Amino acid sequence: MIVYSNPNTNERLYDTNMLRETLNVSKSFLVREILKYNFSESDYVKYKNLHLFKEESVIEFIDFLVKNRLIKEMNYLKRRVDKKKVNIDV
């Protein structure tokens, strides 16, 4: 794994490949979620045709992913419970 660092601020930076490997997700999933999250221009640095995301932004992005996954799972479980209730009432 290659670690990028901003020499001015000494902050760690992550590229999409490192994110993909760390989160263990496909490239297409990661791109879709990055587009949904909509990083601001201050959240990343462009360097040699790479988008290097700041560590703080990456943590917020992971938080976003976890919350969305939780909401999705809760909605799925709610639909299943509602479906069971309908079947029991009939």
C-alpha positions as a Markdown table, in Angstrom:
| # | Residue | x | y | z |
|---|---|---|---|---|
| 1 | Met | 0.0 | 0.0 | 0.0 |
| 2 | Ile | 1.3 | 3.4 | -1.0 |
| 3 | Val | 0.9 | 6.2 | 1.6 |
| 4 | Tyr | 0.6 | 9.7 | 0.3 |
| 5 | Ser | 1.3 | 12.6 | 2.5 |
| 6 | Asn | 0.9 | 16.3 | 2.1 |
| 7 | Pro | 4.4 | 17.8 | 2.9 |
| 8 | Asn | 2.9 | 21.2 | 3.9 |
| 9 | Thr | 0.4 | 19.9 | 6.4 |
| 10 | Asn | 1.8 | 16.5 | 7.1 |
| 11 | Glu | -1.7 | 15.0 | 6.5 |
| 12 | Arg | -2.3 | 11.5 | 5.1 |
| 13 | Leu | -4.0 | 11.3 | 1.8 |
| 14 | Tyr | -5.9 | 8.3 | 0.2 |
| 15 | Asp | -6.4 | 7.5 | -3.4 |
| 16 | Thr | -9.4 | 5.6 | -4.8 |
| 17 | Asn | -7.4 | 2.4 | -5.1 |
| 18 | Met | -6.4 | 2.5 | -1.4 |
| 19 | Leu | -10.0 | 3.2 | -0.5 |
| 20 | Arg | -11.3 | 0.3 | -2.6 |
| 21 | Glu | -8.8 | -2.1 | -1.0 |
| 22 | Thr | -9.4 | -0.8 | 2.5 |
| 23 | Leu | -13.2 | -1.0 | 2.3 |
| 24 | Asn | -13.1 | -4.2 | 0.3 |
| 25 | Val | -15.6 | -2.9 | -2.3 |
| 26 | Ser | -15.7 | -2.9 | -6.1 |
| 27 | Lys | -14.5 | 0.0 | -8.1 |
| 28 | Ser | -18.0 | 0.7 | -9.5 |
| 29 | Phe | -19.5 | 0.7 | -6.1 |
| 30 | Leu | -16.9 | 3.1 | -4.8 |
| 31 | Val | -17.4 | 5.5 | -7.7 |
| 32 | Arg | -21.2 | 5.5 | -7.2 |
| 33 | Glu | -20.9 | 6.2 | -3.5 |
| 34 | Ile | -18.3 | 8.9 | -4.0 |
| 35 | Leu | -20.7 | 10.6 | -6.5 |
| 36 | Lys | -23.5 | 10.3 | -4.0 |
| 37 | Tyr | -21.4 | 11.8 | -1.2 |
| 38 | Asn | -20.3 | 14.7 | -3.3 |
| 39 | Phe | -16.9 | 15.6 | -1.9 |
| 40 | Ser | -16.2 | 19.3 | -1.9 |
| 41 | Glu | -13.1 | 20.6 | -3.7 |
| 42 | Ser | -11.4 | 21.2 | -0.3 |
| 43 | Asp | -11.7 | 17.5 | 0.6 |
| 44 | Tyr | -9.2 | 16.3 | -2.0 |
| 45 | Val | -6.1 | 17.2 | -3.8 |
| 46 | Lys | -5.4 | 16.5 | -7.5 |
| 47 | Tyr | -1.9 | 15.1 | -8.0 |
| 48 | Lys | -0.6 | 13.4 | -11.2 |
| 49 | Asn | -4.1 | 12.6 | -12.4 |
| 50 | Leu | -5.1 | 11.2 | -9.0 |
| 51 | His | -7.7 | 12.4 | -6.6 |
| 52 | Leu | -6.1 | 12.1 | -3.2 |
| 53 | Phe | -8.7 | 12.4 | -0.4 |
| 54 | Lys | -7.9 | 13.9 | 3.0 |
| 55 | Glu | -8.0 | 11.6 | 5.9 |
| 56 | Glu | -10.7 | 13.5 | 7.7 |
| 57 | Ser | -12.9 | 13.4 | 4.6 |
| 58 | Val | -12.3 | 9.7 | 4.2 |
| 59 | Ile | -13.5 | 9.1 | 7.8 |
| 60 | Glu | -16.6 | 11.2 | 7.1 |
| 61 | Phe | -17.2 | 9.3 | 3.9 |
| 62 | Ile | -17.0 | 5.9 | 5.7 |
| 63 | Asp | -19.4 | 7.3 | 8.3 |
| 64 | Phe | -21.8 | 8.2 | 5.4 |
| 65 | Leu | -21.5 | 4.6 | 4.0 |
| 66 | Val | -22.2 | 3.0 | 7.3 |
| 67 | Lys | -25.2 | 5.2 | 8.0 |
| 68 | Asn | -26.6 | 4.6 | 4.5 |
| 69 | Arg | -26.1 | 0.9 | 4.9 |
| 70 | Leu | -27.9 | 0.9 | 8.2 |
| 71 | Ile | -30.8 | 2.8 | 6.8 |
| 72 | Lys | -31.1 | 0.5 | 3.9 |
| 73 | Glu | -31.0 | -2.6 | 6.2 |
| 74 | Met | -33.6 | -1.1 | 8.6 |
| 75 | Asn | -36.0 | -0.3 | 5.7 |
| 76 | Tyr | -35.6 | -3.9 | 4.4 |
| 77 | Leu | -36.3 | -5.3 | 7.8 |
| 78 | Lys | -39.3 | -3.0 | 8.2 |
| 79 | Arg | -40.8 | -4.2 | 4.9 |
| 80 | Arg | -40.2 | -7.8 | 5.9 |
| 81 | Val | -42.0 | -7.3 | 9.3 |
| 82 | Asp | -44.9 | -5.5 | 7.6 |
| 83 | Lys | -45.2 | -8.3 | 5.1 |
| 84 | Lys | -45.3 | -10.9 | 8.0 |
| 85 | Lys | -48.0 | -8.8 | 9.8 |
| 86 | Val | -50.1 | -8.8 | 6.6 |
| 87 | Asn | -49.7 | -12.6 | 6.3 |
| 88 | Ile | -50.6 | -13.2 | 9.9 |
| 89 | Asp | -53.7 | -11.0 | 9.7 |
| 90 | Val | -55.1 | -12.8 | 6.7 |
